[in-house]
Amino acid sequence: MATTLTSKGQVTIPKQIRDALNLAPGCSVDFSVNREGDVVIHKVAARLSRQPDRFESARGKADVKWRTDDLMALLRSESEG
């Protein structure tokens, strides 16, 4: 099964190959060339122990529902005093 290389060096992975490797949009793949010169594509396994985002622990933690006017009044009163 042939495909065409674009001017950006991209190709579409044929559906039979995507299905065989269980590839979906967003999946990572790895390419290598074996001794015979064949290109081999591998699905990259999802990392089970990904490094946490440095902001992850802070996300969704605010439990105070500030109104803009109240927050601005608080900020202004501190900067004036």
C-alpha positions, 0 to 999 in steps of 0.5 A: 500500500503506497502513500504520497509524501507531502512537501512538509515530509508528512505521510498518512499512515494507512488505515490497515496499519493504524488499525493493526497498531490500534493507533488513534489521533493523539497517539505517539509513534516511533520510527526506526530503520532496521538492518535491511533498510525497512522503516518500522513504526511502533506505537509508543506505550503511554507512560504510567508514571508521568511527571506531574505538572508543577501546577497540578496540585494547585488546579481547582483548589480555590473555594472562594468565589470572588466577585470582581468588584469585591476583589478590586475593592480589597486590592485597592484598599491595601494599596492605598493604605 
